[in-house]
Amino acid sequence: MSEGLIDLDSKSFDSVVSDGKVLVDFWAPWCGPCKMLTPILERVKSELGDKVVIAKVNVDENPDLAAKFSVRSIPYLLVFEGGEVKETLVGLKQQKELIDILS
């Protein structure tokens, strides 16, 4: 997995998003904008450090999670706080926008 980002699946998802602020990126290896987003997420993680967890869910490997959150287009970003979805973002986002949302 990418620097500072964690990989989630159905088994680990709930335990990771249940505490603190967590940004989850739903993605797929064949998705061009998803590939462009990964280095942006790495920079966001580097800047914010332990203030936020940034995780990725491969929708091809975890279709149950994609269905649970009605993911219809990727990249699809969810911001969790205390286990609840607080923000939904669809498409490629820039570093400043993500930092503003997560700060």
C-alpha positions as a printed NumPy array, in Angstrom:
array([[  0.   ,   0.   ,   0.   ],
       [  1.027,   3.598,  -0.508],
       [  3.008,   5.606,   1.99 ],
       [  0.926,   6.444,   5.069],
       [ -2.281,   5.013,   3.594],
       [ -3.9  ,   1.827,   4.847],
       [ -5.765,  -0.805,   2.883],
       [ -9.21 ,  -1.764,   4.165],
       [-11.431,  -4.749,   3.507],
       [-14.725,  -5.99 ,   4.937],
       [-13.029,  -7.388,   8.044],
       [-11.017,  -4.305,   8.979],
       [-13.367,  -1.54 ,   7.807],
       [-15.603,  -1.018,  10.856],
       [-12.788,  -1.078,  13.404],
       [-10.788,   1.553,  11.489],
       [-13.631,   4.007,  10.773],
       [-15.152,   3.751,  14.255],
       [-12.634,   6.054,  15.933],
       [-11.455,   9.55 ,  15.081],
       [-11.437,  11.195,  11.67 ],
       [-10.994,   8.821,   8.74 ],
       [-10.981,   9.516,   4.999],
       [-11.831,   6.426,   2.949],
       [-11.045,   6.358,  -0.769],
       [-13.055,   3.831,  -2.767],
       [-10.978,   3.071,  -5.883],
       [-10.027,   0.482,  -8.52 ],
       [ -6.689,  -0.245, -10.221],
       [ -8.149,   0.438, -13.694],
       [ -9.418,   3.924, -12.735],
       [ -7.234,   6.752, -14.101],
       [ -8.461,   9.489, -11.713],
       [ -7.977,   7.043,  -8.814],
       [ -4.307,   6.662,  -9.763],
       [ -3.973,  10.445,  -9.858],
       [ -5.587,  10.769,  -6.422],
       [ -3.216,   8.431,  -4.558],
       [ -0.188,  10.816,  -4.482],
       [ -2.525,  13.641,  -3.431],
       [ -3.789,  11.515,  -0.519],
       [ -0.187,  10.705,   0.427],
       [  0.631,  14.427,   0.593],
       [ -2.511,  15.114,   2.653],
       [ -1.508,  12.354,   5.096],
       [  2.034,  13.733,   5.276],
       [  0.731,  17.218,   6.067],
       [ -1.951,  16.211,   8.586],
       [ -0.097,  13.295,  10.187],
       [ -1.886,  11.606,  13.074],
       [ -4.862,  14.   ,  12.933],
       [ -6.468,  11.765,  10.316],
       [ -6.395,   8.198,   9.051],
       [ -6.473,   7.841,   5.277],
       [ -7.575,   4.469,   3.97 ],
       [ -8.322,   2.887,   0.601],
       [-10.935,   0.296,  -0.386],
       [-10.515,  -1.538,  -3.686],
       [-14.086,  -1.802,  -5.018],
       [-13.226,  -4.782,  -7.231],
       [-12.025,  -6.771,  -4.205],
       [-14.696,  -5.447,  -1.805],
       [-17.968,  -5.13 ,  -3.729],
       [-19.906,  -5.564,  -0.474],
       [-18.457,  -2.337,   0.941],
       [-19.045,  -0.507,  -2.333],
       [-22.682,  -1.621,  -2.268],
       [-23.097,  -0.751,   1.423],
       [-22.129,   2.875,   0.717],
       [-23.846,   3.075,  -2.711],
       [-20.594,   3.68 ,  -4.565],
       [-21.551,   4.211,  -8.2  ],
       [-18.629,   6.288,  -9.415],
       [-14.973,   6.335,  -8.38 ],
       [-12.965,   7.843,  -6.891],
       [-15.553,   8.076,  -4.11 ],
       [-14.399,   9.588,  -0.827],
       [-16.145,   9.321,   2.512],
       [-15.113,  11.249,   5.613],
       [-15.998,   9.461,   8.841],
       [-15.986,  10.935,  12.331],
       [-16.692,   8.585,  15.201],
       [-17.937,   5.919,  12.812],
       [-20.479,   8.149,  11.03 ],
       [-20.253,   9.512,   7.484],
       [-19.844,  13.291,   7.707],
       [-18.925,  14.12 ,   4.113],
       [-19.154,  12.504,   0.676],
       [-16.964,  13.543,  -2.248],
       [-17.026,  12.122,  -5.767],
       [-14.245,  12.492,  -8.315],
       [-10.677,  13.715,  -8.235],
       [-10.085,  16.258,  -5.476],
       [ -7.108,  18.505,  -4.894],
       [ -4.864,  18.58 ,  -1.842],
       [ -6.032,  21.968,  -0.516],
       [ -9.706,  20.99 ,  -0.693],
       [ -9.07 ,  17.734,   1.172],
       [ -6.954,  19.428,   3.841],
       [ -9.656,  22.078,   4.365],
       [-12.281,  19.351,   4.814],
       [-10.158,  17.245,   7.157],
       [ -8.726,  20.074,   9.309]])
